[in-house]
Amino acid sequence: MSDFLEFVLAKGPEGRITHDDVVRWAGALDNWEFYNAAAVEIARKYHHGALTYSFCDGVMNDLWRAVQAGFTAGRNALPEPFYVVYEAFDAGEYHRAEDGSDDPIADLTDPLIAELVARLGP
Protein backbone atom coordinates (compact mmCIF):
# COMPACT_ATOMS: atom_id res chain seq x y z
CA MET A 1 0.00 0.00 0.00
CA SER A 2 2.95 2.33 0.54
CA ASP A 3 3.69 2.05 -3.18
CA PHE A 4 0.18 3.30 -3.93
CA LEU A 5 0.64 6.32 -1.66
CA GLU A 6 4.03 7.06 -3.24
CA PHE A 7 2.32 6.94 -6.64
CA VAL A 8 -0.32 9.41 -5.42
CA LEU A 9 2.30 11.70 -3.84
CA ALA A 10 4.20 11.74 -7.13
CA LYS A 11 1.13 13.20 -8.84
CA GLY A 12 1.74 16.39 -6.87
CA PRO A 13 -0.67 18.54 -4.89
CA GLU A 14 -3.07 18.98 -7.80
CA GLY A 15 -2.92 15.34 -8.88
CA ARG A 16 -6.17 13.45 -8.81
CA ILE A 17 -6.71 9.73 -8.47
CA THR A 18 -8.74 8.47 -11.40
CA HIS A 19 -10.86 5.36 -11.69
CA ASP A 20 -8.16 3.97 -14.00
CA ASP A 21 -5.57 4.51 -11.24
CA VAL A 22 -7.72 2.59 -8.77
CA VAL A 23 -8.26 -0.27 -11.20
CA ARG A 24 -4.51 -0.42 -11.90
CA TRP A 25 -3.72 -0.69 -8.15
CA ALA A 26 -6.81 -2.51 -6.86
CA GLY A 27 -7.73 -4.65 -9.84
CA ALA A 28 -11.35 -3.43 -9.76
CA LEU A 29 -13.42 -0.53 -8.48
CA ASP A 30 -15.27 -2.84 -6.07
CA ASN A 31 -12.13 -4.13 -4.30
CA TRP A 32 -13.18 -3.20 -0.76
CA GLU A 33 -9.99 -4.73 0.68
CA PHE A 34 -7.92 -2.23 -1.29
CA TYR A 35 -9.95 0.74 -0.06
CA ASN A 36 -9.79 -0.44 3.55
CA ALA A 37 -6.04 -1.02 3.42
CA ALA A 38 -5.44 2.37 1.74
CA ALA A 39 -7.64 4.19 4.26
CA VAL A 40 -5.94 2.57 7.26
CA GLU A 41 -2.49 3.44 5.94
CA ILE A 42 -3.59 7.02 5.22
CA ALA A 43 -5.03 7.33 8.73
CA ARG A 44 -1.89 5.96 10.37
CA LYS A 45 0.48 8.13 8.34
CA TYR A 46 -1.64 11.23 9.00
CA HIS A 47 -1.81 10.45 12.71
CA HIS A 48 1.99 10.10 12.88
CA GLY A 49 2.53 13.36 10.94
CA ALA A 50 3.85 11.79 7.73
CA LEU A 51 0.98 13.11 5.57
CA THR A 52 -0.89 16.42 5.62
CA TYR A 53 -4.59 16.86 6.17
CA SER A 54 -4.98 18.40 2.71
CA PHE A 55 -3.32 15.46 0.99
CA CYS A 56 -5.29 12.86 2.96
CA ASP A 57 -8.60 14.63 2.48
CA GLY A 58 -8.02 14.85 -1.28
CA VAL A 59 -7.04 11.19 -1.59
CA MET A 60 -10.02 10.06 0.49
CA ASN A 61 -12.38 12.16 -1.65
CA ASP A 62 -10.92 10.65 -4.83
CA LEU A 63 -11.21 7.15 -3.40
CA TRP A 64 -14.80 7.88 -2.29
CA ARG A 65 -15.73 8.64 -5.92
CA ALA A 66 -14.17 5.32 -6.95
CA VAL A 67 -16.04 3.46 -4.19
CA GLN A 68 -19.31 4.91 -5.44
CA ALA A 69 -18.46 3.85 -8.99
CA GLY A 70 -17.71 0.36 -7.68
CA PHE A 71 -21.17 -0.15 -6.21
CA THR A 72 -23.04 -2.94 -7.97
CA ALA A 73 -26.55 -4.32 -7.64
CA GLY A 74 -25.35 -6.91 -5.14
CA ARG A 75 -22.61 -4.94 -3.44
CA ASN A 76 -23.53 -1.52 -2.18
CA ALA A 77 -22.55 -1.73 1.49
CA LEU A 78 -19.76 0.65 2.40
CA PRO A 79 -16.30 -0.76 3.07
CA GLU A 80 -15.20 -0.47 6.69
CA PRO A 81 -12.99 1.04 8.07
CA PHE A 82 -12.67 3.00 4.81
CA TYR A 83 -15.89 4.89 5.47
CA VAL A 84 -14.84 5.81 9.03
CA VAL A 85 -11.60 7.34 7.68
CA TYR A 86 -13.45 9.11 4.87
CA GLU A 87 -15.93 10.60 7.36
CA ALA A 88 -13.11 11.71 9.67
CA PHE A 89 -11.41 13.71 6.93
CA ASP A 90 -14.74 14.97 5.61
CA ALA A 91 -15.51 16.34 9.09
CA GLY A 92 -12.52 18.66 8.84
CA GLU A 93 -13.68 20.27 5.60
CA TYR A 94 -15.95 22.94 7.04
CA HIS A 95 -16.39 25.15 10.06
CA ARG A 96 -19.35 24.72 12.38
CA ALA A 97 -18.99 28.12 14.05
CA GLU A 98 -20.58 30.88 11.97
CA ASP A 99 -17.57 33.13 12.50
CA GLY A 100 -15.11 30.39 11.50
CA SER A 101 -13.38 30.53 14.87
CA ASP A 102 -13.44 26.76 15.35
CA ASP A 103 -10.81 24.35 14.05
CA PRO A 104 -12.68 21.40 12.52
CA ILE A 105 -9.49 19.48 11.78
CA ALA A 106 -8.21 19.67 15.36
CA ASP A 107 -11.67 19.40 16.89
CA LEU A 108 -13.07 16.58 14.77
CA THR A 109 -10.67 14.94 12.31
CA ASP A 110 -7.70 14.52 14.62
CA PRO A 111 -9.62 12.85 17.49
CA LEU A 112 -11.52 10.55 15.12
CA ILE A 113 -8.30 9.45 13.42
CA ALA A 114 -6.52 9.04 16.77
CA GLU A 115 -9.35 6.84 18.05
CA LEU A 116 -9.27 4.67 14.93
CA VAL A 117 -5.48 4.29 15.03
CA ALA A 118 -5.63 3.39 18.73
CA ARG A 119 -8.28 0.78 18.02
CA LEU A 120 -6.38 -0.72 15.05
CA GLY A 121 -2.91 -0.43 16.53
CA PRO A 122 0.10 1.53 15.28
DSSP file (Angstrom, degrees, kcal/mol; ACC not computed):
  #  RESIDUE AA STRUCTURE BP1 BP2  ACC     N-H-->O    O-->H-N    N-H-->O    O-->H-N    TCO  KAPPA ALPHA  PHI   PSI    X-CA   Y-CA   Z-CA
    1    1 A M     >        0   0    0      0, 0.0     4,-2.0     0, 0.0     5,-0.2   0.000 360.0 360.0 360.0 -29.0    0.0    0.0    0.0
    2    2 A S  H  >  +     0   0    0      1,-0.2     4,-2.4     2,-0.2     5,-0.2   0.868 360.0  57.1 -60.5 -35.1    3.0    2.3    0.5
    3    3 A D  H  > S+     0   0    0      1,-0.2     4,-2.2     2,-0.2    -1,-0.2   0.893 104.7  51.9 -62.5 -38.7    3.7    2.0   -3.2
    4    4 A F  H  > S+     0   0    0      2,-0.2     4,-2.2     1,-0.2    -2,-0.2   0.931 110.3  47.5 -63.1 -45.3    0.2    3.3   -3.9
    5    5 A L  H  X S+     0   0    0     -4,-2.0     4,-2.8     1,-0.2    -2,-0.2   0.873 110.3  52.3 -66.2 -35.8    0.6    6.3   -1.7
    6    6 A E  H  X S+     0   0    0     -4,-2.4     4,-2.1     2,-0.2    -1,-0.2   0.908 108.7  51.5 -63.2 -40.8    4.0    7.1   -3.2
    7    7 A F  H  X S+     0   0    0     -4,-2.2     4,-0.7     2,-0.2    -2,-0.2   0.922 112.2  45.8 -59.4 -45.1    2.3    6.9   -6.6
    8    8 A V  H >< S+     0   0    0     -4,-2.2     3,-1.0     1,-0.2     4,-0.4   0.912 111.1  52.0 -66.8 -43.2   -0.3    9.4   -5.4
    9    9 A L  H >< S+     0   0    0     -4,-2.8     3,-1.6     1,-0.3    -1,-0.2   0.870 103.3  59.3 -60.0 -36.6    2.3   11.7   -3.8
   10   10 A A  H 3< S+     0   0    0     -4,-2.1    -1,-0.3     1,-0.3    -2,-0.2   0.721  91.5  68.9 -67.1 -20.3    4.2   11.7   -7.1
   11   11 A K  T << S-     0   0    0     -3,-1.0    -1,-0.3    -4,-0.7     3,-0.3   0.680 105.1-133.2 -70.6 -16.1    1.1   13.2   -8.8
   12   12 A G    X   -     0   0    0     -3,-1.6     3,-1.4    -4,-0.4    -1,-0.2  -0.140  35.9 -54.4  86.0 174.5    1.7   16.4   -6.9
   13   13 A P  T 3  S+     0   0    0      0, 0.0    -1,-0.2     0, 0.0    -2,-0.1   0.761 138.5  43.4 -63.8 -26.2   -0.7   18.5   -4.9
   14   14 A E  T 3  S+     0   0    0     -3,-0.3    -2,-0.1     2,-0.1     2,-0.1   0.463  87.6 119.4 -96.9  -1.9   -3.1   19.0   -7.8
   15   15 A G    <   -     0   0    0     -3,-1.4     2,-0.4    -7,-0.1    -3,-0.1  -0.367  49.0-155.3 -66.6 141.0   -2.9   15.3   -8.9
   16   16 A R        -     0   0    0     -5,-0.1     2,-0.5    -2,-0.1    43,-0.1  -0.904  15.8-123.8-116.8 145.4   -6.2   13.4   -8.8
   17   17 A I        -     0   0    0     -2,-0.4     2,-0.2    41,-0.2    49,-0.1  -0.783  32.8-157.5 -85.9 126.3   -6.7    9.7   -8.5
   18   18 A T     >  -     0   0    0     -2,-0.5     4,-2.0     1,-0.1     5,-0.1  -0.532  31.1-108.1 -98.7 168.0   -8.7    8.5  -11.4
   19   19 A H  H  > S+     0   0    0      1,-0.2     4,-2.6     2,-0.2     5,-0.2   0.880 122.5  56.3 -60.8 -36.9  -10.9    5.4  -11.7
   20   20 A D  H  > S+     0   0    0      1,-0.2     4,-2.3     2,-0.2    -1,-0.2   0.885 104.5  52.5 -62.3 -38.2   -8.2    4.0  -14.0
   21   21 A D  H  > S+     0   0    0      2,-0.2     4,-2.1     1,-0.2     5,-0.2   0.926 110.2  48.0 -62.0 -44.4   -5.6    4.5  -11.2
   22   22 A V  H  X>S+     0   0    0     -4,-2.0     4,-4.0     1,-0.2     5,-0.6   0.931 111.6  49.1 -63.3 -45.3   -7.7    2.6   -8.8
   23   23 A V  H  X5S+     0   0    0     -4,-2.6     4,-2.0     1,-0.2    -1,-0.2   0.896 109.6  52.9 -61.9 -39.2   -8.3   -0.3  -11.2
   24   24 A R  H  <5S+     0   0    0     -4,-2.3    -1,-0.2    -5,-0.2    -2,-0.2   0.909 121.8  30.4 -61.7 -41.6   -4.5   -0.4  -11.9
   25   25 A W  H  <5S+     0   0    0     -4,-2.1    -2,-0.2    -5,-0.1    -1,-0.2   0.829 132.2  31.5 -87.8 -34.5   -3.7   -0.7   -8.2
   26   26 A A  H  <5S-     0   0    0     -4,-4.0    -3,-0.2    -5,-0.2    -2,-0.2   0.663  94.0-129.0-100.4 -19.2   -6.8   -2.5   -6.9
   27   27 A G  S  <<S+     0   0    0     -4,-2.0     2,-0.3    -5,-0.6    -4,-0.2   0.048  84.2  21.8  91.9 -27.2   -7.7   -4.6   -9.8
   28   28 A A  S >  S-     0   0    0     -6,-0.3     3,-1.2     3,-0.1    42,-0.1  -0.970  77.3-114.7-165.9 155.3  -11.4   -3.4   -9.8
   29   29 A L  T 3  S+     0   0    0     -2,-0.3    41,-0.4     1,-0.3    40,-0.1   0.697 114.0  56.3 -70.4 -17.6  -13.4   -0.5   -8.5
   30   30 A D  T 3   +     0   0    0     39,-0.1     2,-1.6     1,-0.1    -1,-0.3   0.079  68.8 124.6-102.5  25.4  -15.3   -2.8   -6.1
   31   31 A N    X>  +     0   0    0     -3,-1.2     4,-1.6     1,-0.2     3,-0.7  -0.628  33.6 177.7 -84.3  84.4  -12.1   -4.1   -4.3
   32   32 A W  H 3> S+     0   0    0     -2,-1.6     4,-2.6     1,-0.2     5,-0.2   0.811  75.3  61.8 -60.9 -31.4  -13.2   -3.2   -0.8
   33   33 A E  H 3> S+     0   0    0      1,-0.2     4,-2.5     2,-0.2    -1,-0.2   0.901 103.2  50.5 -62.4 -39.7  -10.0   -4.7    0.7
   34   34 A F  H <> S+     0   0    0     -3,-0.7     4,-2.9     2,-0.2     5,-0.2   0.949 111.3  47.3 -61.3 -49.8   -7.9   -2.2   -1.3
   35   35 A Y  H  X S+     0   0    0     -4,-1.6     4,-2.7     1,-0.2     5,-0.2   0.911 113.3  48.4 -60.4 -43.5  -10.0    0.7   -0.1
   36   36 A N  H  X S+     0   0    0     -4,-2.6     4,-2.4     2,-0.2    -1,-0.2   0.931 113.3  46.6 -63.5 -45.3   -9.8   -0.4    3.5
   37   37 A A  H  X S+     0   0    0     -4,-2.5     4,-2.2    -5,-0.2    -2,-0.2   0.914 114.2  48.0 -63.8 -42.7   -6.0   -1.0    3.4
   38   38 A A  H  X S+     0   0    0     -4,-2.9     4,-2.6    -5,-0.2    -2,-0.2   0.932 112.4  49.1 -62.9 -45.4   -5.4    2.4    1.7
   39   39 A A  H  X S+     0   0    0     -4,-2.7     4,-2.7    -5,-0.2    -2,-0.2   0.901 110.7  49.5 -62.9 -42.1   -7.6    4.2    4.3
   40   40 A V  H  X S+     0   0    0     -4,-2.4     4,-2.6     2,-0.2    -1,-0.2   0.920 112.5  47.4 -64.7 -43.1   -5.9    2.6    7.3
   41   41 A E  H  X S+     0   0    0     -4,-2.2     4,-2.7     2,-0.2     5,-0.2   0.914 112.4  49.7 -65.3 -41.0   -2.5    3.4    5.9
   42   42 A I  H  X S+     0   0    0     -4,-2.6     4,-2.4     2,-0.2     5,-0.2   0.929 112.0  48.6 -61.0 -45.5   -3.6    7.0    5.2
   43   43 A A  H  X S+     0   0    0     -4,-2.7     4,-2.7     2,-0.2    -2,-0.2   0.930 113.3  46.5 -61.0 -46.7   -5.0    7.3    8.7
   44   44 A R  H  X S+     0   0    0     -4,-2.6     4,-2.0     2,-0.2     6,-0.2   0.933 113.9  46.9 -63.3 -46.3   -1.9    6.0   10.4
   45   45 A K  H  <>S+     0   0    0     -4,-2.7     5,-2.6     1,-0.2     6,-1.0   0.881 114.2  48.1 -66.9 -36.6    0.5    8.1    8.3
   46   46 A Y  H ><5S+     0   0    0     -4,-2.4     3,-1.7    -5,-0.2    -2,-0.2   0.941 110.5  51.7 -65.2 -46.9   -1.6   11.2    9.0
   47   47 A H  H 3<5S+     0   0    0     -4,-2.7    -2,-0.2     1,-0.3    -1,-0.2   0.855 111.4  47.2 -58.8 -36.3   -1.8   10.4   12.7
   48   48 A H  T 3<5S-     0   0    0     -4,-2.0    -1,-0.3    -5,-0.2    -2,-0.2   0.332 119.0-110.1 -91.4   7.5    2.0   10.1   12.9
   49   49 A G  T < 5S+     0   0    0     -3,-1.7    -3,-0.2     2,-0.2    -2,-0.1   0.584  86.2 117.9  81.9  10.5    2.5   13.4   10.9
   50   50 A A  S   <S+     0   0    0     -5,-2.6     2,-0.3    -6,-0.2    -4,-0.2   0.697  75.8  38.2 -84.1 -18.9    3.9   11.8    7.7
   51   51 A L  S    S-     0   0    0     -6,-1.0    -2,-0.2    -9,-0.1     2,-0.1  -0.963  83.1-120.5-131.2 149.0    1.0   13.1    5.6
   52   52 A T     >  -     0   0    0     -2,-0.3     4,-2.4     1,-0.1     5,-0.2  -0.433  22.3-118.2 -84.5 160.3   -0.9   16.4    5.6
   53   53 A Y  H  > S+     0   0    0      2,-0.2     4,-3.2     1,-0.2     5,-0.3   0.936 114.6  53.9 -59.1 -46.8   -4.6   16.9    6.2
   54   54 A S  H  > S+     0   0    0      1,-0.2     4,-2.1     2,-0.2    -1,-0.2   0.911 110.5  45.7 -57.9 -45.8   -5.0   18.4    2.7
   55   55 A F  H  > S+     0   0    0      2,-0.2     4,-2.5     1,-0.2    -1,-0.2   0.953 115.7  45.8 -61.5 -50.5   -3.3   15.5    1.0
   56   56 A C  H  X S+     0   0    0     -4,-2.4     4,-2.7     1,-0.2     5,-0.2   0.902 112.0  50.8 -62.8 -42.9   -5.3   12.9    3.0
   57   57 A D  H  X S+     0   0    0     -4,-3.2     4,-2.2     1,-0.2    -1,-0.2   0.915 111.8  48.2 -61.9 -43.3   -8.6   14.6    2.5
   58   58 A G  H  X S+     0   0    0     -4,-2.1     4,-2.3    -5,-0.3    -2,-0.2   0.920 112.9  47.1 -63.3 -44.7   -8.0   14.9   -1.3
   59   59 A V  H  X S+     0   0    0     -4,-2.5     4,-2.9     1,-0.2     5,-0.2   0.923 112.2  50.0 -64.1 -43.9   -7.0   11.2   -1.6
   60   60 A M  H  X S+     0   0    0     -4,-2.7     4,-2.3     1,-0.2    -1,-0.2   0.879 110.5  50.3 -64.8 -36.5  -10.0   10.1    0.5
   61   61 A N  H  X S+     0   0    0     -4,-2.2     4,-1.8    -5,-0.2    -1,-0.2   0.914 111.9  47.7 -65.9 -41.7  -12.4   12.2   -1.7
   62   62 A D  H  X S+     0   0    0     -4,-2.3     4,-1.6     1,-0.2    -2,-0.2   0.922 113.4  47.5 -63.5 -44.0  -10.9   10.7   -4.8
   63   63 A L  H  X S+     0   0    0     -4,-2.9     4,-2.8     1,-0.2    -2,-0.2   0.871 106.5  58.5 -65.9 -35.7  -11.2    7.1   -3.4
   64   64 A W  H  X S+     0   0    0     -4,-2.3     4,-2.5     1,-0.2    -1,-0.2   0.909 104.3  51.0 -59.6 -42.5  -14.8    7.9   -2.3
   65   65 A R  H  X S+     0   0    0     -4,-1.8     4,-1.8     1,-0.2    -1,-0.2   0.893 111.3  48.4 -62.2 -38.6  -15.7    8.6   -5.9
   66   66 A A  H  X S+     0   0    0     -4,-1.6     4,-1.4     2,-0.2    -2,-0.2   0.900 108.7  53.4 -68.7 -40.0  -14.2    5.3   -7.0
   67   67 A V  H  X S+     0   0    0     -4,-2.8     4,-0.6     1,-0.2     3,-0.5   0.939 109.0  49.6 -58.1 -46.7  -16.0    3.5   -4.2
   68   68 A Q  H >< S+     0   0    0     -4,-2.5     3,-1.0     1,-0.3    -1,-0.2   0.892 109.8  50.5 -61.3 -39.0  -19.3    4.9   -5.4
   69   69 A A  H 3< S+     0   0    0     -4,-1.8    -1,-0.3     1,-0.2    -2,-0.2   0.763 106.1  58.3 -68.7 -23.7  -18.5    3.9   -9.0
   70   70 A G  H 3< S+     0   0    0     -4,-1.4    -1,-0.2    -3,-0.5    -2,-0.2   0.527  77.6 114.9 -85.2  -6.5  -17.7    0.4   -7.7
   71   71 A F    <<  -     0   0    0     -3,-1.0     2,-0.3    -4,-0.6     5,-0.2  -0.414  45.2-176.3 -62.6 138.0  -21.2   -0.2   -6.2
   72   72 A T  B >   -A   75   0A   0      3,-1.8     3,-0.7    -2,-0.1    -2,-0.0  -0.785  43.4 -92.5-127.2 174.0  -23.0   -2.9   -8.0
   73   73 A A  T 3  S+     0   0    0     -2,-0.3     3,-0.2     1,-0.3    -2,-0.0   0.856 127.7  33.1 -56.9 -36.3  -26.5   -4.3   -7.6
   74   74 A G  T 3  S+     0   0    0      1,-0.2     2,-0.3     2,-0.0    -1,-0.3   0.499 119.9  51.1 -99.3  -4.0  -25.4   -6.9   -5.1
   75   75 A R  B <   +A   72   0A   0     -3,-0.7    -3,-1.8     1,-0.1    -1,-0.2  -0.732  56.1 124.6-139.3  87.6  -22.6   -4.9   -3.4
   76   76 A N        +     0   0    0     -2,-0.3     2,-0.2    -5,-0.2    -1,-0.1   0.312  37.6 115.7-126.8   7.9  -23.5   -1.5   -2.2
   77   77 A A  S    S-     0   0    0     -3,-0.1    -3,-0.0     1,-0.1     0, 0.0  -0.538  73.0-107.2 -73.0 145.3  -22.6   -1.7    1.5
   78   78 A L        -     0   0    0     -2,-0.2     2,-0.2     1,-0.1    -1,-0.1  -0.493  31.1-111.8 -76.3 140.7  -19.8    0.7    2.4
   79   79 A P     >  -     0   0    0      0, 0.0     4,-2.3     0, 0.0     5,-0.2  -0.497  42.1-115.4 -69.6 139.6  -16.3   -0.8    3.1
   80   80 A E  T  4 S+     0   0    0      1,-0.3   -44,-0.1     2,-0.2   -45,-0.0  -0.986  90.8  14.3-123.2 134.1  -15.2   -0.5    6.7
   81   81 A P  T  > S+     0   0    0      0, 0.0     4,-2.1     0, 0.0     3,-0.3  -0.949 117.1  73.1 -92.9  10.8  -13.0    1.0    8.1
   82   82 A F  H  > S+     0   0    0      1,-0.2     4,-2.8     2,-0.2    -2,-0.2   0.926  98.2  49.3 -48.5 -50.3  -12.7    3.0    4.8
   83   83 A Y  H  X S+     0   0    0     -4,-2.3     4,-2.7     1,-0.2    -1,-0.2   0.850 107.1  54.5 -64.4 -34.5  -15.9    4.9    5.5
   84   84 A V  H  > S+     0   0    0     -3,-0.3     4,-1.9     2,-0.2    -1,-0.2   0.920 111.9  44.7 -62.6 -43.9  -14.8    5.8    9.0
   85   85 A V  H  X S+     0   0    0     -4,-2.1     4,-2.2     2,-0.2     5,-0.3   0.921 112.6  51.4 -67.1 -44.2  -11.6    7.3    7.7
   86   86 A Y  H  X S+     0   0    0     -4,-2.8     4,-2.5    -5,-0.2    -2,-0.2   0.943 111.3  47.7 -56.9 -48.4  -13.5    9.1    4.9
   87   87 A E  H  X S+     0   0    0     -4,-2.7     4,-2.1     1,-0.2    -1,-0.2   0.859 108.1  56.1 -62.2 -36.8  -15.9   10.6    7.4
   88   88 A A  H  X S+     0   0    0     -4,-1.9     4,-0.6     2,-0.2    -1,-0.2   0.927 112.8  40.0 -63.3 -45.0  -13.1   11.7    9.7
   89   89 A F  H >< S+     0   0    0     -4,-2.2     3,-0.9     1,-0.2     4,-0.2   0.876 112.6  56.0 -72.4 -35.5  -11.4   13.7    6.9
   90   90 A D  H >< S+     0   0    0     -4,-2.5     3,-1.7    -5,-0.3     4,-0.3   0.868  99.2  62.3 -61.2 -36.2  -14.7   15.0    5.6
   91   91 A A  H >< S+     0   0    0     -4,-2.1     3,-0.5     1,-0.3    -1,-0.2   0.770  99.2  55.5 -61.9 -26.2  -15.5   16.3    9.1
   92   92 A G  T << S+     0   0    0     -3,-0.9    13,-0.3    -4,-0.6    -1,-0.3   0.463  85.6  85.5 -85.3  -0.7  -12.5   18.7    8.8
   93   93 A E  T <  S+     0   0    0     -3,-1.7     2,-0.4    -4,-0.2    -1,-0.2   0.712  91.9  30.5 -77.6 -20.9  -13.7   20.3    5.6
   94   94 A Y  S <  S-     0   0    0     -3,-0.5     2,-0.2    -4,-0.3    -1,-0.1  -0.988  75.3-114.0-145.2 151.4  -15.9   22.9    7.0
   95   95 A H        -     0   0    0     -2,-0.4     8,-0.0     1,-0.1    -3,-0.0  -0.487  11.4-163.2 -77.6 146.7  -16.4   25.2   10.1
   96   96 A R  S    S+     0   0    0     -2,-0.2     2,-0.3     3,-0.0    -1,-0.1   0.719  71.8  82.2 -97.1 -31.1  -19.4   24.7   12.4
   97   97 A A  S >  S-     0   0    0      1,-0.1     3,-1.9     2,-0.0     5,-0.2  -0.603  80.6-135.2 -76.4 133.0  -19.0   28.1   14.1
   98   98 A E  T 3  S+     0   0    0     -2,-0.3    -1,-0.1     1,-0.3    -3,-0.1   0.828 105.9  49.6 -57.6 -33.5  -20.6   30.9   12.0
   99   99 A D  T 3  S-     0   0    0      1,-0.0    -1,-0.3    -3,-0.0    -2,-0.0   0.443 111.2-120.5 -88.1   1.6  -17.6   33.1   12.5
  100  100 A G  S <  S+     0   0    0     -3,-1.9    -2,-0.1     1,-0.1    -1,-0.0   0.675  72.7 131.8  72.2  17.0  -15.1   30.4   11.5
  101  101 A S        +     0   0    0      2,-0.1     2,-0.1    -6,-0.0    -1,-0.1   0.595  47.6  86.5 -80.3  -9.7  -13.4   30.5   14.9
  102  102 A D  S    S-     0   0    0     -5,-0.2    -7,-0.0     1,-0.0     4,-0.0  -0.382  73.1-135.6 -84.5 168.5  -13.4   26.8   15.3
  103  103 A D     >  -     0   0    0      1,-0.1     4,-3.3    -2,-0.1     5,-0.3  -0.830  18.6-175.8-124.1  89.8  -10.8   24.3   14.0
  104  104 A P  H  >>S+     0   0    0      0, 0.0     4,-2.0     0, 0.0     5,-1.7   0.790  82.1  54.0 -62.8 -27.5  -12.7   21.4   12.5
  105  105 A I  I  4>S+     0   0    0    -13,-0.3     5,-3.2     3,-0.2   -13,-0.1   0.967 117.2  35.1 -69.1 -51.1   -9.5   19.5   11.8
  106  106 A A  I  45S+     0   0    0      1,-0.2    -1,-0.2     3,-0.2   -14,-0.0   0.875 124.0  44.8 -68.8 -37.2   -8.2   19.7   15.4
  107  107 A D  I  <5S+     0   0    0     -4,-3.3    -2,-0.2     3,-0.1    -1,-0.2   0.830 134.5   5.1 -78.5 -32.3  -11.7   19.4   16.9
  108  108 A L  I  X5S+     0   0    0     -4,-2.0     4,-1.9    -5,-0.3    -3,-0.2   0.778 126.1  46.0-120.2 -56.1  -13.1   16.6   14.8
  109  109 A T  I  ><S+     0   0    0     -5,-1.7     4,-2.7     1,-0.2     5,-0.3   0.957 111.3  50.2 -62.2 -52.8  -10.7   14.9   12.3
  110  110 A D  H  ><S+     0   0    0     -5,-3.2     4,-2.6     1,-0.2     5,-0.2   0.910 113.0  44.5 -58.0 -47.2   -7.7   14.5   14.6
  111  111 A P  H  > S+     0   0    0      0, 0.0     4,-2.4     0, 0.0    -1,-0.2   0.899 113.9  50.6 -65.4 -37.2   -9.6   12.9   17.5
  112  112 A L  H  X S+     0   0    0     -4,-1.9     4,-2.0     2,-0.2    -2,-0.2   0.919 113.9  44.2 -65.2 -42.1  -11.5   10.6   15.1
  113  113 A I  H  X S+     0   0    0     -4,-2.7     4,-2.9     2,-0.2     5,-0.2   0.913 112.6  52.2 -67.6 -42.3   -8.3    9.4   13.4
  114  114 A A  H  X S+     0   0    0     -4,-2.6     4,-2.4    -5,-0.3    -2,-0.2   0.907 109.9  49.4 -60.3 -41.6   -6.5    9.0   16.8
  115  115 A E  H  X S+     0   0    0     -4,-2.4     4,-2.1     2,-0.2    -1,-0.2   0.916 112.3  47.4 -64.3 -43.1   -9.3    6.8   18.0
  116  116 A L  H  X S+     0   0    0     -4,-2.0     4,-2.5     2,-0.2     5,-0.2   0.933 112.7  48.3 -63.7 -46.7   -9.3    4.7   14.9
  117  117 A V  H  X S+     0   0    0     -4,-2.9     4,-2.3     1,-0.2    -2,-0.2   0.897 111.4  50.9 -62.1 -40.2   -5.5    4.3   15.0
  118  118 A A  H  < S+     0   0    0     -4,-2.4    -1,-0.2    -5,-0.2    -2,-0.2   0.899 112.3  47.0 -62.9 -39.9   -5.6    3.4   18.7
  119  119 A R  H  < S+     0   0    0     -4,-2.1    -2,-0.2     1,-0.2    -1,-0.2   0.892 119.8  38.3 -68.9 -39.8   -8.3    0.8   18.0
  120  120 A L  H  < S-     0   0    0     -4,-2.5    -2,-0.2     1,-0.2    -1,-0.2   0.701 113.1-118.8 -85.3 -21.3   -6.4   -0.7   15.1
  121  121 A G     <        0   0    0     -4,-2.3    -1,-0.2    -5,-0.2    -2,-0.1  -0.074 360.0 360.0  95.2 158.3   -2.9   -0.4   16.5
  122  122 A P              0   0    0      0, 0.0    -1,-0.2     0, 0.0    -4,-0.1   0.499 360.0 360.0 -62.6 360.0    0.1    1.5   15.3
